[in-house]
Amino acid sequence: MTRMLFVLICALGPQVVLGQGRVLSLEELIARTLSTGLYDGHLTKQVRMLGDAAAVTLTKVLGEKSLTDIEVDTVLTVVSDAFSELTLVAVVSDREPRTALLLLKYLDCRTESSSTLKQRVSETRKYVLDAFLKAKANQ
């Protein structure tokens, strides 16, 4: 019995401890982040290289889902991160926030007019537009 437990720990231990296993797709990472509320550095690194493609992925994950305020806040964080380093975005057309602005408009329409979340949506929209205009001026 002890020997079998030892073999099991040796076989499965590294995968559990080191986090080895299958690599999650961006859609799976975003879905996990929305469901848990935990936004990790791995997702941040991926999102910063995507620009508007991150907003496209968000719309795929969100679909027709009704969002909680916490999920909206997480979406805003993802969108902000996606436009934080536009020089890292390899696909030049993804540096322009077309889908991101549409997503932000949707979020603005679904939030209460007096809520702090609506203000955060507005701030994120301004941040994304400023980042795009700055990157466009530096081309």
C-alpha positions as YAML, in Angstrom:
chain: A
units: angstrom
residues:
- id: 1
  name: MET
  ca: [0.00, 0.00, 0.00]
- id: 2
  name: THR
  ca: [2.76, 2.44, 0.92]
- id: 3
  name: ARG
  ca: [4.69, 1.50, -2.18]
- id: 4
  name: MET
  ca: [1.66, 2.11, -4.38]
- id: 5
  name: LEU
  ca: [1.11, 5.51, -2.78]
- id: 6
  name: PHE
  ca: [4.78, 6.37, -3.38]
- id: 7
  name: VAL
  ca: [4.51, 5.42, -7.07]
- id: 8
  name: LEU
  ca: [1.34, 7.48, -7.43]
- id: 9
  name: ILE
  ca: [2.95, 10.53, -5.83]
- id: 10
  name: CYS
  ca: [6.03, 10.21, -8.03]
- id: 11
  name: ALA
  ca: [3.94, 9.87, -11.17]
- id: 12
  name: LEU
  ca: [1.37, 12.59, -10.51]
- id: 13
  name: GLY
  ca: [3.20, 14.85, -8.08]
- id: 14
  name: PRO
  ca: [5.20, 16.89, -10.61]
- id: 15
  name: GLN
  ca: [2.11, 17.60, -12.70]
- id: 16
  name: VAL
  ca: [0.20, 18.88, -9.70]
- id: 17
  name: VAL
  ca: [3.09, 20.80, -8.15]
- id: 18
  name: LEU
  ca: [4.53, 22.27, -11.33]
- id: 19
  name: GLY
  ca: [1.19, 22.86, -12.99]
- id: 20
  name: GLN
  ca: [2.04, 20.65, -15.91]
- id: 21
  name: GLY
  ca: [-0.83, 19.52, -18.01]
- id: 22
  name: ARG
  ca: [-2.54, 20.66, -21.12]
- id: 23
  name: VAL
  ca: [-2.19, 24.27, -22.17]
- id: 24
  name: LEU
  ca: [-5.44, 26.22, -22.05]
- id: 25
  name: SER
  ca: [-6.55, 28.22, -25.08]
- id: 26
  name: LEU
  ca: [-7.13, 31.95, -24.73]
- id: 27
  name: GLU
  ca: [-10.90, 31.38, -24.76]
- id: 28
  name: GLU
  ca: [-10.56, 28.83, -21.96]
- id: 29
  name: LEU
  ca: [-8.32, 31.17, -19.95]
- id: 30
  name: ILE
  ca: [-10.79, 34.03, -20.28]
- id: 31
  name: ALA
  ca: [-13.76, 31.80, -19.43]
- id: 32
  name: ARG
  ca: [-11.91, 30.52, -16.34]
- id: 33
  name: THR
  ca: [-11.00, 34.07, -15.34]
- id: 34
  name: LEU
  ca: [-14.62, 35.22, -15.66]
- id: 35
  name: SER
  ca: [-15.91, 32.27, -13.64]
- id: 36
  name: THR
  ca: [-13.32, 32.50, -10.86]
- id: 37
  name: GLY
  ca: [-12.59, 36.21, -10.84]
- id: 38
  name: LEU
  ca: [-8.87, 35.43, -10.70]
- id: 39
  name: TYR
  ca: [-6.87, 37.33, -13.30]
- id: 40
  name: ASP
  ca: [-3.35, 35.94, -13.49]
- id: 41
  name: GLY
  ca: [-0.08, 36.99, -15.08]
- id: 42
  name: HIS
  ca: [-0.22, 34.26, -17.73]
- id: 43
  name: LEU
  ca: [-3.42, 35.71, -19.17]
- id: 44
  name: THR
  ca: [-2.05, 39.24, -18.92]
- id: 45
  name: LYS
  ca: [1.01, 38.30, -20.99]
- id: 46
  name: GLN
  ca: [-1.13, 36.73, -23.70]
- id: 47
  name: VAL
  ca: [-3.67, 39.54, -23.81]
- id: 48
  name: ARG
  ca: [-1.04, 42.29, -24.14]
- id: 49
  name: MET
  ca: [0.01, 40.82, -27.49]
- id: 50
  name: LEU
  ca: [-3.49, 40.72, -28.96]
- id: 51
  name: GLY
  ca: [-5.02, 44.18, -29.06]
- id: 52
  name: ASP
  ca: [-8.47, 44.04, -30.64]
- id: 53
  name: ALA
  ca: [-8.24, 40.26, -31.06]
- id: 54
  name: ALA
  ca: [-8.69, 40.03, -27.27]
- id: 55
  name: ALA
  ca: [-12.04, 41.82, -27.59]
- id: 56
  name: VAL
  ca: [-13.05, 39.39, -30.35]
- id: 57
  name: THR
  ca: [-12.20, 36.49, -28.05]
- id: 58
  name: LEU
  ca: [-14.14, 38.12, -25.21]
- id: 59
  name: THR
  ca: [-17.26, 38.37, -27.39]
- id: 60
  name: LYS
  ca: [-16.92, 34.68, -28.28]
- id: 61
  name: VAL
  ca: [-16.68, 33.72, -24.62]
- id: 62
  name: LEU
  ca: [-19.43, 36.05, -23.46]
- id: 63
  name: GLY
  ca: [-21.96, 35.26, -26.16]
- id: 64
  name: GLU
  ca: [-25.40, 36.15, -24.81]
- id: 65
  name: LYS
  ca: [-24.38, 35.65, -21.19]
- id: 66
  name: SER
  ca: [-25.79, 38.05, -18.65]
- id: 67
  name: LEU
  ca: [-22.80, 39.54, -16.83]
- id: 68
  name: THR
  ca: [-22.38, 40.32, -13.16]
- id: 69
  name: ASP
  ca: [-20.65, 43.53, -12.12]
- id: 70
  name: ILE
  ca: [-17.53, 41.55, -11.18]
- id: 71
  name: GLU
  ca: [-17.45, 39.94, -14.63]
- id: 72
  name: VAL
  ca: [-17.86, 43.36, -16.30]
- id: 73
  name: ASP
  ca: [-14.95, 44.63, -14.24]
- id: 74
  name: THR
  ca: [-12.84, 41.65, -15.35]
- id: 75
  name: VAL
  ca: [-13.77, 42.29, -19.00]
- id: 76
  name: LEU
  ca: [-12.68, 45.92, -18.60]
- id: 77
  name: THR
  ca: [-9.35, 44.80, -17.18]
- id: 78
  name: VAL
  ca: [-8.79, 42.44, -20.12]
- id: 79
  name: VAL
  ca: [-9.64, 45.17, -22.64]
- id: 80
  name: SER
  ca: [-7.32, 47.65, -20.90]
- id: 81
  name: ASP
  ca: [-4.47, 45.16, -20.86]
- id: 82
  name: ALA
  ca: [-5.04, 44.35, -24.53]
- id: 83
  name: PHE
  ca: [-4.24, 47.96, -25.43]
- id: 84
  name: SER
  ca: [-1.54, 48.63, -22.86]
- id: 85
  name: GLU
  ca: [1.41, 47.67, -25.09]
- id: 86
  name: LEU
  ca: [0.33, 48.09, -28.70]
- id: 87
  name: THR
  ca: [3.92, 47.76, -29.91]
- id: 88
  name: LEU
  ca: [3.69, 44.08, -28.87]
- id: 89
  name: VAL
  ca: [0.65, 43.45, -31.09]
- id: 90
  name: ALA
  ca: [2.02, 41.67, -34.16]
- id: 91
  name: VAL
  ca: [-1.09, 42.01, -36.36]
- id: 92
  name: VAL
  ca: [-1.18, 45.71, -37.21]
- id: 93
  name: SER
  ca: [-4.94, 45.76, -37.84]
- id: 94
  name: ASP
  ca: [-5.49, 44.49, -34.27]
- id: 95
  name: ARG
  ca: [-3.97, 47.69, -32.92]
- id: 96
  name: GLU
  ca: [-7.17, 49.51, -33.89]
- id: 97
  name: PRO
  ca: [-9.94, 49.03, -31.29]
- id: 98
  name: ARG
  ca: [-12.93, 48.26, -33.50]
- id: 99
  name: THR
  ca: [-14.43, 45.30, -31.62]
- id: 100
  name: ALA
  ca: [-13.18, 46.66, -28.30]
- id: 101
  name: LEU
  ca: [-15.15, 49.88, -28.79]
- id: 102
  name: LEU
  ca: [-18.26, 47.92, -29.74]
- id: 103
  name: LEU
  ca: [-17.87, 45.75, -26.63]
- id: 104
  name: LEU
  ca: [-17.37, 48.84, -24.46]
- id: 105
  name: LYS
  ca: [-20.49, 50.45, -25.96]
- id: 106
  name: TYR
  ca: [-22.46, 47.31, -25.10]
- id: 107
  name: LEU
  ca: [-21.13, 47.35, -21.53]
- id: 108
  name: ASP
  ca: [-21.96, 51.04, -21.23]
- id: 109
  name: CYS
  ca: [-25.57, 50.38, -22.32]
- id: 110
  name: ARG
  ca: [-26.06, 47.54, -19.84]
- id: 111
  name: THR
  ca: [-24.77, 49.35, -16.75]
- id: 112
  name: GLU
  ca: [-26.72, 51.69, -14.49]
- id: 113
  name: SER
  ca: [-26.22, 55.37, -15.31]
- id: 114
  name: SER
  ca: [-25.26, 56.21, -11.72]
- id: 115
  name: SER
  ca: [-22.93, 53.29, -11.13]
- id: 116
  name: THR
  ca: [-19.19, 53.51, -10.66]
- id: 117
  name: LEU
  ca: [-18.98, 50.68, -13.18]
- id: 118
  name: LYS
  ca: [-20.37, 52.97, -15.89]
- id: 119
  name: GLN
  ca: [-17.60, 55.44, -15.04]
- id: 120
  name: ARG
  ca: [-15.04, 52.63, -15.29]
- id: 121
  name: VAL
  ca: [-16.40, 51.70, -18.74]
- id: 122
  name: SER
  ca: [-15.99, 55.33, -19.82]
- id: 123
  name: GLU
  ca: [-12.44, 55.48, -18.43]
- id: 124
  name: THR
  ca: [-11.53, 52.24, -20.21]
- id: 125
  name: ARG
  ca: [-12.91, 53.58, -23.49]
- id: 126
  name: LYS
  ca: [-10.83, 56.75, -23.12]
- id: 127
  name: TYR
  ca: [-7.73, 54.70, -22.22]
- id: 128
  name: VAL
  ca: [-8.14, 52.43, -25.26]
- id: 129
  name: LEU
  ca: [-8.69, 55.36, -27.65]
- id: 130
  name: ASP
  ca: [-5.72, 57.28, -26.21]
- id: 131
  name: ALA
  ca: [-3.47, 54.22, -26.51]
- id: 132
  name: PHE
  ca: [-4.54, 53.71, -30.13]
- id: 133
  name: LEU
  ca: [-4.04, 57.38, -31.08]
- id: 134
  name: LYS
  ca: [-0.63, 57.41, -29.38]
- id: 135
  name: ALA
  ca: [0.46, 54.26, -31.21]
- id: 136
  name: LYS
  ca: [-0.86, 55.62, -34.51]
- id: 137
  name: ALA
  ca: [1.08, 58.88, -34.03]
- id: 138
  name: ASN
  ca: [4.29, 56.92, -33.35]
- id: 139
  name: GLN
  ca: [4.09, 54.89, -36.59]
...
